[in-house]
Amino acid sequence: MLQATLSLPDLRRHVERELTQNILPFWARHGFNPTTGGLAGVVTNDLRVYPEVPQHSVLAARMLWTFAQAQSLVPDPRWLNAGRQALALIQRPFWDGAHGGVFWNLDPQGQPLSDRKQVYAQAFAIYGLVAWHAATEDTSALTRAQELFQLLEKHARDMERGGYLEALSRPWGRLEDMRLSDKDLNSPKSYNTLLHVLEAYTALLKVWPEPTLRAALMDLLGICLDKLVYAAPFPHCELFFDMEWRTLLSKISYGHDIEASWLFWEAALALGDEGLIRRTKQVSLDLADSVRSHGLDVDGAVFYDGNADGPVNTDKHWWPQAEAVVGFLNAYQIGGRQEHLDAALRAWEFIETKVIDPVHGEWFALLDRDGQVYPDYPAHPESHKIGPWKCPYHNARACLEVMRRVPKR
């Protein structure tokens, strides 16, 4: 891998500029439909708008989280206003007044399109509401997050075998098809959903030290370490599971593994159990080492996925690059090894040279192995600036985490 040219203080300055001058202003300006107040739909790389695309609760929750966190760290009336817009969407029309929880998506007119209760979406709603409460002391947001926690514990948690189901019906009944997206396997439990329930519960515990929440998070982190993490052929997490925790697909997601490396650590710190902290530290370092050894290209970018033999999908999506900055920086801070800091810095350099759009703003969603941007939406359905899965959460969070972890000089 090429040597990094940035220093850690350079990284701190660069991310603050990127956050405050590019990511946040872009989403405040383009993230909402100015006519309806709903989500924008799809916004292409060259800023054409497709408002007829369904609105997804995950995107609204991620926008809420982003602007709330920004307001906490770099306050600005623009972030507060945008956060209020996202909060209004979560509270209504995404909120199910009859059964509780958030709908999966809405039609462009704001009516429920898919009213299922995807657990992944409930987790992100908790995450966003907790951040809003922390930023504004809005107790109603915390109350709603607590309600979502209780709903997940009652309906989605597998009390016998551990973990949480992928999805339930509107009244919280069982579903045959629980897939998160068309790309995912129809499995009752998944790494992706469990990771983000863990993330949400960690955030909630920091503002609500409720014993039942602490016990649930303790159990979930144990499940993640015991059931998701595999040692062979090198440390990694499996993706999809049946009810008995048998793995259903042999594939490695490098982006999720480097993200998990630091989210596992954050959960252990929030719980404060010394034995669990020691165990989690080793798993976090092992996952970071595996991604550095098996999931990086020579330019420092993270490949999309692979298997025991190496990378399979060599595309470079925007979000694994953002998670690499945080994951490798975290590994450096808990392990002290220079190679992890170098990997974090190289990841940011790739972002700056290839992923950030200097013309229209924000980040390109999808590049090929050579760093070329894929044709714009709708020619390629995942190539756009804003969409159901293209959000400000990963890249804004990378900037925010660096700003929290690296002192300003």
N, C-alpha and C positions, 0 to 999 in steps of 0.2 A: 504494500500500500504506500502511496505517496505520502511524504511528510507534511504535516499541517504547517501552515504559515501564520495562522492566527495565534494569539496568546489568550489566556483566560480573561484578562481584563478587556482585550479586544472583543471577545465574544459577548461579554456583558454589555458593552456599548452598542454593539451591532444589533443585539436582540431587542434592546429597548427602543432603538430607532425603528426597527422593523415593526414592532408591536404598535407603537403610538403613531407612526407616520404612514403605515401601509395597512396592516391587517384590520385593526379596529376601525379606522375611518372607512375602509372599503365596505365592511359589513354594516356599519351604521348607515351608509349611503345606499347600498344595494340589497341588503338582506330582506327588506320588507316590501310588500306591494303597496305603493303609495295610495292606491285607490281603495283597497279593501282593508288594509291594515294587517292582512295575513302575510304568510311567507311569500317570497318573491317567485317561487317556482324554480326553474332552471335559468341561470345566467351564464352565458357562454364565455369563453376566453376573451372574445372581443366585445363582450357586454351586450349582446342581443338577449332579449328576455323571452322565455316561454312560460307564461303564467298559467297555462292549462295543466301543468304537471301537479300531481297530488302533493299536498302538504303533509310532512311527516313530523310527528311529535318529537322524535329524537333530535331532529334539526332545531326545533324550537327550544328544547331543553338545553342543547349544547350552546345555542346562542345566549340563552339566559345565563348559563354558567360563565361563559366567556365575558360578557359585559359586567356581570356581578364581580368576578374576580378582578377585572380591570379597574372597576370602581374602587375596589379595596386597595389596590396597589398604586394605580396612577389615576386618581379621581379626575373626572371630567363630566360636565353636564351632558355631553353627547353619549357617553357610555351609560349614564343613569337613565336617560330617555330611551335608549335602545333596549336596555334591560327591562324597563317597564313594559315596552311593547311585547317582548318575548314572554314576560310573566303573564300578561293578559291573555296570551294565546294558550298557555298551559292551564291557567285557571278556568278558561272558557274561550274557545270551543273544544279544546282537546280533552277537557276533563269530563268524565262520565258522571253526571249528577245522579244517576239512578243506582249504579253499582260501584262507583269509586274507581280510581285509576285513570290513566290516559289512554285514549284511542290510539291505534297504530297510525292511521292517517286520515286526512280529510280530503274532500274534493275541492276544486278551486273556489267554490262558493262557501266553504267552511263547514260543510255537513259531513258527518262520519261516512267514510268510504270503506275502511276496514275497521270494525269496532272491536277486534280481538285485543286481548291484553298480553302483548309481547313483554316478557319480563325485562328484556333489555331496555325497552322504552321506559318502563316504570323506574328502573335503576337510574337512568339519565334524568328523569324528572326529579327524583330525590336529589341527585347531584346538583342540578341547577337551582332547586328551591333552597337547599342548604347554603349554597354560595350567596344567593340573594339575601337570605336572612343574615348571614355573616357581614355582608356589605352594608345593609340598611337597617338591621334590627327589626325587620318585618316579622312579627311573631306568627302572622297567618301563614307565611311561607313555611316556617318551621312546622307548624301544626299539620299542614298538608303533607310535608315530607314524612312526618311521623305516621300519618294515616296510611301512606303508601307502604311504609315499612310493615305496619300491622297487616295490610292486605297480602303482601308477599309472604309473610310468615304464616298466615292462615291458609293461603291457597296454593302457593308455589313451592314452598319448601318441602323437600323429601325428608321427613323426620326419621324414616327408617334407615335409608342408605346415604343420606347427606346430599347437599347441593340443592339446586333449584331447577324446576322445569323451565323449558324454553318459552312456552306460551300457553294461554288459556283463552276460553271464549269470553264474550262480553260479561256474562254473569259469573266468571271465574270457574267455568267447568272445563273438562278435559277436551282436547282437540286431537284429531288424527294427524293433521299437517301442522307442524310446529316450526317450520323453517323461518329463519330470520330474513332470508332473501333467496332469490332464485339460484344464487351461487352456492348456497349452503345445503348441507345434508339435512334430511328430515330426521333429526335425532332428538330424544327427550332432554338431553343435557349437552351443553357445549362450553368449551373453554372461553369463548368470546363473551357469552352472557354471564358466566360465573365471574369472570374477571371484572366486569363492570358492576355487578352487584357488590363485589368486594370493594371496589372503588367508592361506590355510593355509601355503603355502610361505614367505611372508614371516615368519610367526610361527615356523616351524620353523628358518629360517635364523638367527634371533636367538639360538637356544639351541644350534644345531648347525651350525657354519660349514663344512659339507662342500662341497668344490668342485663335485661333481656337482649338488648341490642349488642352489648359487649359479648354475651355468650354466643349469639348468632354469628358475629364476626369471627370470634375465636374458632368456632366450628367450621366456618367457611374457609378461613385461611388454612386450617388443618386439612380440609378436603382438597384444596388446591395443591398443597405440597404433597399430599399422599396419593392423590388420584390423577392429577393433571401432569405432574412432572415425571418424565421418564429418563433413566440414566443412559440408555443405549439407543442409537449408536454413539450419542453424545447427549449431554443434558438438553432437554427441550420439553415442550408441552404438547400433548396430543390435543386434537381439535374437537372431535365429536364422540359421544359416549351413549351407550344404552343405559337403562335404568340401573344395571348392575355394575356400571363403570368399566365395561368392556369397550375398548377403543374401536371405532367404526371406520376410520380412514387413516392411512399412513401418509401424512403430509405434515410439513413443518412450516409454520408461519413465522418468519423471522421478525416481522414487525410486532406481532403480538408478544413474542418472547422477550424482546428488548423492552417493550412496554410493561409486561408483567414483572420484569426484573426489578423495576423501581416501585410499582404499585404493591407488590407483595411486601416490599420493605416498608413502605408507608403504613400498611395495615399492621405490621408487626410493631412498629413504633407506637402507633395509636393504642394498641392493646397493652403495651408496656411489660409484657411477660419476657423475662430475661432469657429463658430457655428457648422460647419461640423466636426471639430476636436473633439469637446465635444461629439457630437452624436456618432461618430465613436469609440471613446474611450470606451463608454459603450457597444457598440456592440462587440468590440474586446474582452473585458473582459468577456462578457456573453458567447461568443463562446468558449473561453478558459475554462471557468468554466464548460460548458456543456461537452466538451471533457474529462476534468479531472474527472467529476462525472460519465459519462456514457460510455466513449470510451476507458478506460484504464484497462489493466489487473493488477493483483497484483504485477507483476514484473516490472511495469512501462511502458510496451509496449502498443502501440496503436493498437486496433483491426482494421480490414479493413472496415467493415460497419455494420450497424444495422438498427433498426427501433424504434418506440415508446416503444416497450417492452424490448429493450436491444440489445446487439450485436448479429448479425446473422452469419456473416462470421468472424470467430475468427483467421484467418490467420494473420501473422504479416509481412507485406510487408516492404521493406527497406525504402521507401520514407516517409511514415507517421512518422516513428521514427525520421528521420532527421528534418521534419517539426515541430515535437513536441518540439525538443530542442529550435528552434527559437521562435515558437509561445508562449511557456510557459515562456521563458526568456523575451520576449517582454511584456507579461502580467505582469510579476514581475516588469519590469522597468517602466511601466506606471501606475501600480496599487499598487505596494509596498507590495504585500501579499506573505508571505513565502511559502505558499502551491504551488504557481506557480513556484517559484525557485526550490523547491523540485522536482516538476514534470519534469522540464527541466533537472535537474541533473540525475534523475532516468532514463529518456529516454536515456541520453548519456551512462549511465552505462549498460543499456540493449544492446545498440549498441556495446559497447566495448566487452561485454562478449559473445554475440550471433551473431551479424550481421557482424562484421568485420572478414574477412578471414585471419588468421595469416599465412597460408601456401602459398596460391597462390595470395593473395592480393585482394584489393577492398572489396566490401560488397556483401554478399549473397542477392539475390533479394527477396527471399520468404521463410518464415519459418512457421511451424504450430504453434498452440497455445502453445505447450510445448517447443518451441524454436528449433525444429529440422528442418534442411534444407531439402527442398523437393528434390526428385531425379533430377539429372542434365538433362539439355536439351539434346536430344529432348524428353526424357521420360515425362518431364513436360515443356510445351512451355514457361513458364515464369521464369523458374529457370536457370539463367545464369548470367554472369558478364557484358556482353555487348550485347545489342540487340536494336531493334527499340524503346522500352520504357525504357530500363535500361541504364541510362545515368549518367554523373558526376554532374549534375546540383543540385539535391536536397542535396546530402551529402556534396559536396564541398561548396555549399551555406550555409549550416548549420555551417560549420567550419568558413567560411569567416564572417558570421554575428556575431558569438561569438567573433571572433577576433576584429571586429569593435566595438562591444558593451562593451567589458570587457577590461579594461586597462591591458597592460602587466606589470608583476611585476618581 
